[in-house]
Amino acid sequence: MLIVPTQPVPSQNFSVTLDGQQCTFSIYQTDYGLFLDMLLTNTPLVTGQLCLNQEPLVQEPYLGFSGELVFVDTQGTEDPIYTGLGTRFQLAYVEAADIAAAS
């Protein structure tokens, strides 16, 4: 598992390489929760995904993403909000090998 660095700001865009995959993220807070958009090699993979504690963000292997992304509340079971990003609420990348081992 790898922690993807995020910042405690209401809207952010950044790119990172995860297991050789070029990923671009937009994470943004609204009145309805924290949301995520993700591009995989400049192709939309996930758009408007509500971020919930320990719930998979990609969810479908057929989309071509190796691994999974999940927000984790390090202090409890709350859904993430921007003020705790990078500290309390961490975006974790779970590698495909770790998923297979857990199955």
JOHUVEN-V349440 format. One line per field, one symbol per residue. ss: DSSP state (H for helix, E for strand, - for the rest). Layout:
ss: ???
This chain:
ss: -EEE------EEEEEEEE--EEEEEEEEEE--EEEEEEEE--EEEEEEEE--E--E----HHH----EEEEEE--------HHHE---EEEEEE-HHHHHHH-
